[in-house]
Amino acid sequence: MDILAVLRLLGIIMRPFITAVIKPTLECNIDCRHCYHTPEERSSERMSISTVDALFGMLSEEYESVWFVWHGGEPLLMPFKFYRDAIELQEKYFGSGSHRVSNTIQTNGTLLDRRFVSFCRDKKINIGVSFEGRYNDVLREKSNLVREKVDYLGDKERIFSVSATISSKTASKQKEIYHDFRDNKTAVSFAPVIPAGCSACGDTVPDAGEYIKASIECYDEWLFDRDVRIPLIPHYLYVLSALGEPAESDCAHNSCLTKWICIYPNGDLYPCGKGCPGEFKLGNIFGINRISDTFSAYGFGKIVAGTVERRKKCMAECRLYPYCSGGCSIDAYYESGLCNAGGDSCRIFKAVFGHVLSSVEEILEARSDLSRYNKFVRDAVIGKLINPKIADH
């Protein structure tokens, strides 16, 4: 009998799911111009395996399933032994080969090697590479090296995806970046730079209007590309959301509070991995008995109070509120203030998701020839038509 079954037998009710962002180091081997963390925050402190042990123990006792996102800084600055020991601990607490956990490591790709890639394949760890294709030099360094790593992953492993961060200089270049990864059959997601950390005092944040125009053009091309073999994120998730599928949209547009936790190298806990300001700190892993204790912390109360105020305004003013839950609180904090919507992230979502929603509604109403659309959209629409009882918003 597995751990979950034992707990249920004992009448212990567990929370269903949480995402845990683990930042084992804030140090990095390159200087991305848009990093959430300023150079002053990038200490050399490394997470101890005892911190990982404490986190896993608490999560395994309180949550049925956990998605672990290994982040940073650059997480691959940690020695290979750290990840080997961490996954052994994970298997100890959750069970070997358990469906209770999934893992993603988000890296700049420069330090990937065959041993680590093989380890990820064996342990079913997805590798997320931060990379903007032909425009990688705009925000990052060592682009040729990362291209080699991405090409290797594409040729050999197929256990990875790419996250492309869109800046002021690439806002209009989204189709070109999409073409890079479409042609290489590499799954890609787009997200705009937000004015946090290094971006707060730079010129990397894209113009919202320019971003919107290019994002919609990119979606329209993907929508009608019958030969495409990759989902385009977040657009594909927007399609699912527009169809009423029980799936969350991108991380910035769902109700995430109490569903995410982030741990820093020293064990400090925050509600989000986006470089949260200190006022939202939830405590330290060694100062609590349960993860849910953090949701009664003063810092969590502050972010909840501002979020509730913002959501009340959104509910009263915006028809898209059911699809975004008022947007990301950290994005709002940096763009327009925690209590207010209407920043660039909000404008972008309204325009891009609104366009996707209209296109999906048109497809459903016209019952048009689905062969015109890519396989991802076709399959999603067919699923909706076959099972119309899927909950609509």
N, C-alpha and C positions, 0 to 999 in steps of 0.2 A: 504494500500500500504506500502511495507517495505521500509527501508532506502535506499537500493540499487536502487529500482525503482524510488524513489523520486530524487535521485542524477542523474540518467540517464535522467529523464524527464527534469531536469534543464540543461542538457548538460554537466554535470561534468564527465570527463573521469577519471576513477580510474585505478590504477595499479592492475593487476590480483591477485597476491599472494605474501606473504612473510612469512618466518618463524621467529618468535620472541622468542629468548631464554631469559628467565627471571631468573635472579639469585637473589632471595630475600635476601640471606645471603651467604657469603663466608665461614662462620664458619661450622665446621663439628664435629660430635660426635665420629668419628673414624679417624685413621691416615692411609689412603691408601698410599702405597709406591710409587704409580705412579701418584698421583694427579696432575692435571694441575696447581693447585695453591700451592705455597710454604707456609710453616707455617707462614711466615712473612705477607703474603697477607690475611690470614684468620682473618680479623677483626671481631669484635662483632657487627658491624653496621648492622641494619636490614632495609629492604626496607619499606618505608611508603606507606600507601594506596593512598596517594595523588600522589605518583610517578606512581603507577599502573593506577590511573585515567588519568593522563596526557598521558601515553603511549597508553592506550586503545582509548582515544579520538582521538589522531593523527592517529592511525592505522585505526580506523573505517572510518575516513574521506577520507583516501587515498588508501585503499586496499579493493578489493572485498572479499578476504578471507585470513585468518591468521591461521597458525598452531602455537600454543603457547607451548613451551617446558619449564617447570618449573624445574630449575636445581640448581646447587650450586657450592661449599659447599653442605650441606645436607638441601634440601628445607623443610623437615618436622620438622626442628628445629623452623620454624615459627609456631605460634599458629594456631589452627584450625580456629579461627575467621578471620584470615588474608585471608585464601582461600575462606571461605564463603563470605566475603565482596568482594573479588576480582572477584569471579564468578558472584555475583550480579551486579557489575559494568560492567562486560563483557556482561551480558544479557541486561543491560541498553543501551550500545552502539551498540551492534551487533544484539540484539533481542533474546528473550528467545527461546531456541531450534533451534537457527539459524544454517543453513548449512554453514554460512560464517566462522565459527570457529571450530577448534578442539583443544584438550588439551592433553598433555602427561606430567606426572610428573616423573622425573628420580631420584630415591632414592636408598640409600644403603639398604633400607628395614628394618632397625632395629627399626624404630619408627612407622611403620605401625600399625594401630589398627582398630578394627571393625568399629568404627564410621567413620574414614576417608575412609576406603575401601567402605563402604556403600554410602558415599557422592560421591565418584568417580563413582560408579555404577549409581547412580541417575543422575549425571551430565554428564555421558558418557566421563569421563576422563580416558584415558589409563594410567596404572601404569607400568613404566619401572623399573625393579629391576636390579641393578648392582651386578652380582653374577657369580661365576665361578664353581659352583657345588662342587664336591669333592676336588677341588684345590683352594677353595676360600681363605684359610689361607695364600696362597702365597703372595697375595697383600692386603688383608683386614682382619678385625677383626670380632669377634662375629658371626662366621660362623654358629654355631648351631642355634642361634636365627634367622638368616636370612633364613636358611633352613626351619624352622617352619613356617615362614611367607610365603615363596614360596609354601610350601605344602598346607597351608590354602587357598591361592589364587587359586591354581590349583584345589582343591577339591570343592571350593564354588563359585568362582567369574568368572573366565575366562575373566577378563578384563585387562590382564597384559601380559608382555613379559619380557624376560631376556636379558641383555647385558653382554656378557662375554669378559673381556679384557684379551688378551693373552700376557703373559710376557716371559722373557727369560727362566723361569723354566717350563712353560706350552706350549711352542711353539710346542713341539712334542706330546702333550697330547690332541690335539683338538678332535680327535675321541672319546676319553673317556668322555670329557666334553659334546660333542654332544650326546653321548649315555645317559648321565644323564637326559638331557632334552627331548630327543626323547621318552624315556621310560615313562616320566611323561607327555608327550603330551604338553610340554611347548615351545612356540616359542622362538628361541634364535638367537642372532646375535653375530658375532665375530669381534673383531677389535684389532690390535696390539697396544701395548704401544708405544707412540712416545716420543722422548727425550725432553719433555717440563716440566716445573715446577719441581716437586720432582724427576722425572725420569731423568732430565738433569744431575744429579750428582750421580745417582745410577747405579744399574746393572740390571734394570728391562726390558730394551728394548730387544726384542727377536732377535736372529740371523735370518736374512732375508731368508737364504737358508733353515734353519730348519723350519721356519714358512711356507714357500712355499710348501715344501714337505708334511707336515702334513695337510695343508689346502686343497691341491689337493686330498690327500687320503680321507679326510673327505667328500669332494664333490662327489668323485666317489662312496663312499658307499651310500650317500644320494640319488644320481641319480638313483641307481638301487634298492633302498629300496621301493618296491611296497606297503608296508603296512604303511609307514611313514605318520604321520598326522600333521607334522609341516613343515613350510618352513625353510630352512637354509639360514640365511642372513650373508654376502651379496651375497652368491652364487646364490640364487633364483633371486635376482635382476639382477645379471650378465646374467642369462639365458634370462630374459625379454629384457635386453639391446641388447644381441646378436641376438635376434629375431626381433629387430627393433621396439619393443613396445614403445609407447610414454610415457615411465616412466623413471625417473631418477634412476641412480645407487645409491650406498651408498653415504653418505654425502660428503666423501672425493673425489669423482670422478664425479663431475658435476660442471657446471658453476654457482657458488653460489653468486658471488658478486652482490650486490643490492637486492639479494633474501633472505638474512639473516640479522638479527640485534640482538645484545645481549645487555641487560641492566643489570648493576651492582646495588648493593643495594643503592648507592648514586645517581643513575640516569645517571652515565656515560655510553656511548654507544660505542660499538665495532662491527666490521663486522662479528665476529665469537665467538662461545662460548668456544673455546679451549684455554682459558688463553692467549689471545692476548697480545703481548708486548705493552707498553704504547705508542710507536711511531705510532700505528695504531688507537689510540683513535679518535672517530668521534664527540666528543662533549658531551653535557649533555642534558637530556630530557627537562630541564627547560631553556635551552639556544637556543632552535630551535622552529620554527613554524610548520614544517612538517618533517616527518621522512626522506623524500627524500632530505632535506637540508643536512643530514649527508653525502650524497654521493658526495658532493662538498667540504667536509672538507679536510684539509691538510693531515690528517692521512689516509684517504681513497685514496687520490691521490698517496701516497707512496706505498700502497699495490697494487693499480692498475698498476702503472708503472712497478713494479717488476714482477707482474703477466703477463703483456703483453710481457715483454722480455722473460720470461720463456716459455710462450705459443708459441712464434715465433720459438724457438728452437725445441719444441716438435712437432709442425706442420711439420717442415722440416725433422725431424729425425725419427718419430715414427708412424707406421701405426695404432696404437691404439688411437691416439689423438682424433678422433671423439667420442670415447667412454668414455673419461675421462676428456676432456677439460684441460689437463695439470695438473690434480691432485689438491690437496688442497694446497692453498698458505701458510697456517699456518704450515702444515706438512713440506713443502719445506723449509720454513724459519728456522725451527729447525733442519732439517736434512742436507740440502745441500746449503742453502741460497735461499732467495726468488726468485732470478732470474734464479735458476738452477733446473732442474729435475735430476733424477738419484739417489735420496736417497732411503732408504729402502722401504718407502711407494710406490714409483714408481716401484721399482724392484718387490715388492710383487704383485702389481696390474698387471703388465705386464705378470708375470708368471701365476698367478691364473686366471685372466680374460682370458688370452690367451688360457689356457687349457679349460675353460668353452666354449669359442667361438668355438674352434675346435670341441668339443663334440657336440655342437648344430649344427654346419655345417654338421657334419657327420650324425646326425639324419635326418636332412632335405634332404641331398643328397641321403641317402640310403633308405629313406621312410620305415625304418625298423619297426618291430613290436613294437608299442608304449606301449604295455602292459609290456614291460621289464622295464619301467621307473616309477618313482613315479608320483602320481596324479598331482602334481604341474607342473612338466615338461610336462606330457602328455597334460594337459589342455592348457598350453601355446603354445605348438607346434600345437595342433589341431586348436587353434585360429588363428595362423599364416597361416596354410594351408587353412582354411576356408576363411580368409580375407587376401590374399596375397598383397593387396594394402597398408597394414600398412607400413608406411614410413621406408625404410631401411636407414642405415647410408651410 
